[in-house]
């Protein structure tokens, strides 16, 4: 109604105790919902755990068994089929792993391996593995030069003996003489055929560092690690004469000859017919002169061809021929007839090199 006083509605204030009651009621509802979620998750997990799984178990004997199980771990599945595990046996996946549907469990039996090292014989059980892994399993630490048989990378698949040889080194120092060399010099003022020692040789000294290698305490080799000359050698100096000094010789017939040198030589004789020199003989020497008495075959490395000679019991001769058997200090003297050559035979003589 117009002019009627306005109606006012007043809401009574809430008491403090009732407000606190409403807050606790909300918390309680939240806690109940959370507990319900936790229970649901637990049930789901339990259901998952109880789900039957198909599992393949490969036994060491080669047999594969298929089982259906609600087991949650590999170890539980193995226990169900009565598989016992021994030291060193290997299971893939490991026994503590979770088990899923379709999993394949492989069991590998360990076999014994012996390790000969440091004078001891260790025994371990292992499955297929490289040598180096088996050594680590046994706690064997290899040095950089240690020798292993079989080699470290060899795959071991059965009972085996692994041998480890410890390689160590020691060093020794020793001194050895260092040989000197002989230096030859020539003196034109010294008579040919004479020699003089101008300086005696003195050996030097070389110091060597010897590396001695041991395998398990047994020496196997020595090598030179370092060499150092601590005293240089002094060379020996020998002077040879170059001066030709003729000497005088008086023959049995009284003839005076001058010679520069004399050799002790083994002398034989020949005559130029095919009987002595073969079917190809033409009566001429290697230098082209006629083969007759007074011609000698020599080794040109000892007596140069063209050298005039005197041989006691034979006479003067010219070195003008060679021969297949005339090597070194040998000389073959030519005669005109077979009887003369046979009469000479073979003898040692002095051969004088006549002066020009």
C-alpha positions in Angstrom: 0.0 0.0 0.0 1.1 3.5 -0.8 2.5 5.3 2.1 2.7 2.0 3.9 5.9 1.6 5.7 8.6 -0.6 3.9 8.8 -4.2 5.2 12.3 -5.1 6.2 13.6 -8.7 6.6 16.4 -9.3 9.1 18.4 -12.6 9.0 19.5 -13.7 12.4 23.3 -14.0 12.6 24.8 -17.6 12.7 26.2 -18.6 15.9 30.0 -19.3 15.9 29.5 -22.9 17.1 27.3 -23.8 14.1 29.9 -22.4 11.6 32.7 -24.6 13.0 30.3 -27.6 12.7 29.8 -27.0 9.0 33.6 -26.8 8.3 34.3 -30.1 10.0 31.4 -31.7 8.0 33.1 -30.6 4.7 36.5 -32.1 5.7 34.8 -35.4 6.7 33.2 -35.7 3.3 36.5 -35.1 1.6 38.3 -37.7 3.6 35.6 -40.2 2.8 36.0 -39.6 -0.9 39.8 -40.0 -0.7 39.5 -43.2 1.3 37.1 -44.5 -1.3 39.7 -43.8 -4.1 42.5 -45.5 -2.2 40.3 -48.6 -1.6 39.4 -48.6 -5.3 43.1 -48.4 -6.4 43.9 -51.2 -3.9 41.2 -53.4 -5.3 42.3 -52.7 -8.9 45.9 -53.5 -8.0 44.9 -56.7 -6.3 42.8 -57.6 -9.3 45.8 -57.0 -11.6 48.0 -59.1 -9.3 45.5 -61.9 -9.4 45.2 -61.8 -13.2 46.4 -65.1 -14.7 49.5 -64.8 -16.9 50.9 -67.1 -19.5 54.7 -67.5 -18.9 57.3 -69.5 -20.8 60.1 -71.0 -18.7 63.2 -72.2 -20.7 64.9 -74.8 -18.5 68.7 -75.5 -18.7 68.0 -79.0 -20.0 66.6 -77.5 -23.2 62.9 -78.0 -22.3 60.5 -75.0 -22.4 57.5 -75.2 -20.0 54.4 -73.0 -20.4 52.5 -72.2 -17.2 49.6 -70.1 -16.3 50.1 -68.2 -13.0 48.9 -65.3 -11.0 52.4 -64.9 -9.5 53.6 -61.3 -9.5 57.4 -62.0 -9.5 59.8 -64.2 -11.5 61.0 -66.0 -8.4 57.4 -67.0 -7.6 56.9 -68.5 -11.0 60.1 -70.5 -10.7 59.0 -71.8 -7.3 55.7 -73.0 -8.8 57.6 -75.3 -11.2 60.1 -76.4 -8.6 63.2 -74.8 -10.2 66.1 -74.6 -7.7 68.8 -72.0 -8.3 72.4 -72.6 -7.4 75.5 -70.4 -6.9 76.3 -68.7 -10.1 73.1 -69.6 -12.0 71.7 -66.8 -14.1 68.0 -66.0 -14.6 66.7 -63.6 -17.3 64.8 -61.5 -16.2 66.2 -61.5 -12.7 64.2 -63.3 -9.9 63.1 -60.0 -8.4 61.6 -58.6 -11.6 57.8 -58.2 -12.0 56.1 -60.8 -14.1 53.9 -59.8 -17.0 51.8 -61.9 -19.4 53.8 -63.5 -22.2 57.2 -63.2 -20.4 59.9 -65.7 -21.2 62.1 -66.8 -18.3 65.5 -68.2 -19.3 67.6 -70.2 -16.8 71.3 -70.7 -17.4 73.2 -73.1 -15.1 76.6 -72.1 -13.9 79.7 -74.3 -14.4 83.0 -74.4 -12.5 86.0 -72.4 -13.7 89.5 -72.6 -12.2 91.8 -69.6 -12.1 95.6 -70.1 -11.6 97.0 -66.8 -10.4 99.6 -65.7 -7.9 100.5 -69.2 -7.0 97.0 -70.1 -6.0 94.1 -72.0 -7.7 90.8 -70.1 -7.4 87.5 -71.7 -8.2 84.3 -69.8 -9.3 81.0 -70.8 -10.8 79.8 -68.8 -13.7 77.6 -68.8 -16.8 78.8 -68.1 -20.3 81.0 -65.0 -20.2 84.3 -63.5 -21.5 87.5 -64.4 -19.6 87.9 -60.8 -18.4 84.4 -60.8 -16.8 85.1 -64.1 -15.0 88.4 -62.7 -13.6 86.5 -59.6 -12.3 84.0 -61.9 -10.7 86.8 -63.6 -8.9 88.4 -60.3 -7.9 91.5 -60.8 -10.0 93.0 -57.5 -11.2 95.2 -57.6 -14.2 98.3 -55.5 -14.7 99.0 -53.8 -18.1 101.4 -56.5 -19.2 100.0 -59.6 -17.5 99.4 -62.6 -19.8 96.1 -64.4 -19.7 95.3 -67.8 -21.3 92.8 -68.1 -22.9 92.9 -64.4 -24.1 90.7 -61.9 -22.1 88.1 -61.6 -24.8 87.6 -65.3 -25.3 84.0 -66.4 -24.5 84.0 -69.3 -21.9 81.1 -71.7 -22.3 82.2 -74.7 -20.3 84.5 -75.8 -17.5 87.9 -74.2 -18.2 91.3 -73.5 -16.6 92.2 -69.8 -16.8 96.0 -69.1 -16.3 97.2 -65.7 -15.3 101.0 -65.0 -15.6 102.2 -61.9 -13.7 104.7 -59.9 -15.8 107.3 -57.9 -13.8 110.5 -56.1 -14.7 113.8 -55.4 -13.1 116.7 -53.3 -14.4 120.4 -54.0 -14.4 123.4 -51.9 -15.4 126.4 -53.4 -17.0 129.5 -52.1 -18.8 131.0 -53.6 -22.0 134.1 -52.8 -24.0 133.6 -50.8 -27.2 135.9 -52.1 -29.9 138.2 -49.7 -31.6 138.9 -49.7 -35.3 142.2 -49.9 -37.2 142.9 -47.0 -39.4 145.3 -47.7 -42.3 147.6 -44.9 -43.6 150.2 -45.0 -46.3 153.7 -43.5 -46.2 155.6 -43.0 -49.5 158.9 -42.8 -47.5 158.5 -46.2 -45.8 159.6 -49.2 -47.7 156.9 -51.2 -49.4 156.1 -54.4 -47.4 156.9 -52.7 -44.1 154.4 -51.5 -41.6 154.5 -49.4 -38.4 152.0 -48.9 -35.6 151.7 -45.2 -35.1 149.1 -45.4 -32.4 147.9 -48.3 -30.3 144.1 -48.8 -30.1 142.3 -48.4 -26.8 138.8 -49.9 -26.3 136.0 -47.6 -25.2 133.4 -48.4 -22.6 129.6 -48.5 -23.2 127.1 -48.7 -20.4 123.9 -50.6 -21.0 120.7 -50.6 -19.0 119.3 -54.1 -19.2 115.6 -54.7 -18.8 115.0 -58.2 -17.3 111.4 -59.5 -17.8 109.9 -62.1 -15.4 106.8 -64.2 -15.7 105.5 -65.4 -12.4 109.0 -64.8 -11.0 110.8 -66.8 -13.8 113.2 -64.8 -16.0 112.1 -65.1 -19.7 114.2 -62.5 -21.5 116.6 -59.7 -21.3 116.5 -56.7 -23.6 118.7 -53.5 -23.9 116.6 -50.6 -22.7 119.3 -48.0 -23.1 122.9 -47.7 -24.2 125.3 -44.9 -23.4 129.0 -44.5 -24.4 130.9 -43.3 -21.3 134.3 -43.5 -22.9 135.0 -43.3 -26.6 137.5 -45.8 -28.1 140.9 -44.7 -29.5 141.6 -46.0 -33.0 144.7 -47.9 -33.8 146.7 -46.3 -36.6 148.9 -48.5 -38.8 151.2 -47.1 -41.5 152.0 -49.2 -44.6 155.1 -48.4 -46.7 154.7 -47.4 -50.4 158.4 -46.9 -51.3 159.8 -49.6 -53.6 163.4 -50.6 -52.7 164.9 -53.1 -55.1 167.1 -55.8 -53.7 169.8 -57.9 -55.3 169.6 -61.6 -56.0 172.4 -63.8 -57.4 171.1 -66.9 -59.3 172.7 -70.3 -59.3 174.3 -69.4 -62.7 175.8 -66.3 -61.2 173.4 -63.8 -62.8 172.5 -60.8 -60.7 168.8 -59.8 -60.6 167.1 -57.0 -58.8 163.7 -57.8 -57.2 161.2 -55.8 -55.2 159.2 -58.5 -53.5 159.2 -62.3 -52.8 156.3 -64.7 -52.3 156.1 -68.3 -51.0 153.9 -70.1 -53.5 152.8 -73.6 -54.4 154.2 -74.3 -57.9 152.9 -76.9 -60.5 153.9 -77.3 -64.1 152.1 -77.8 -67.5 152.9 -78.1 -71.2 150.8 -76.5 -74.0 149.6 -79.6 -75.8 146.0 -80.8 -75.6 147.2 -83.6 -73.3 147.8 -81.1 -70.5 145.4 -78.2 -71.4 142.5 -79.9 -73.1 141.2 -80.3 -76.6 140.6 -76.6 -77.0 144.3 -75.8 -76.5 145.8 -73.7 -79.3 149.2 -73.2 -77.9 148.6 -69.5 -76.8 148.2 -68.0 -73.4 145.4 -65.8 -72.0 147.4 -62.7 -72.9 148.0 -63.9 -76.4 151.8 -64.8 -76.2 152.8 -68.3 -77.2 152.8 -70.9 -74.4 156.4 -72.1 -74.0 159.0 -72.4 -71.3 159.4 -69.1 -69.5 155.6 -68.4 -69.2 153.8 -68.7 -65.9 150.0 -68.8 -65.1 149.2 -66.8 -62.0 146.2 -65.3 -60.1 146.1 -61.7 -61.3 144.8 -60.6 -57.9 148.2 -61.6 -56.4 150.6 -61.0 -59.3 149.5 -58.7 -62.1 149.8 -60.1 -65.7 152.9 -58.8 -67.4 155.1 -59.1 -64.3 158.6 -60.5 -64.7 159.4 -63.3 -62.2 162.3 -65.4 -61.1 161.7 -68.9 -59.6 164.7 -70.9 -58.3 165.0 -74.2 -60.1 163.0 -72.9 -63.1 164.5 -69.6 -64.0 163.0 -66.3 -65.2 159.3 -66.2 -66.3 156.6 -63.8 -67.5 153.2 -63.8 -65.8 151.2 -64.1 -69.0 148.6 -66.8 -68.4 145.8 -67.8 -66.0 144.1 -71.0 -65.0 140.9 -72.3 -63.4 142.8 -73.9 -60.5 145.4 -71.1 -60.1 143.9 -69.1 -57.3 145.7 -67.2 -54.5 149.3 -68.1 -53.9 149.6 -70.7 -56.6 151.7 -70.6 -59.8 151.7 -72.9 -62.9 155.0 -73.0 -64.8 155.0 -73.8 -68.6 157.4 -76.4 -70.1 157.8 -77.5 -73.7 157.4 -81.2 -73.1 155.3 -83.6 -71.0 158.4 -85.2 -69.3 159.7 -81.9 -68.2 156.4 -80.9 -66.6 156.0 -84.3 -64.9 159.6 -84.0 -63.6 158.8 -80.7 -61.9 155.7 -82.1 -60.2 154.3 -80.0 -57.3 156.5 -78.1 -54.8 156.7 -74.9 -52.7 159.0 -72.3 -54.1 160.0 -68.6 -53.6 158.7 -66.4 -56.4 160.7 -63.2 -56.8 159.0 -60.1 -58.3 161.7 -58.6 -60.5 162.3 -54.9 -60.7 161.3 -53.1 -63.9 
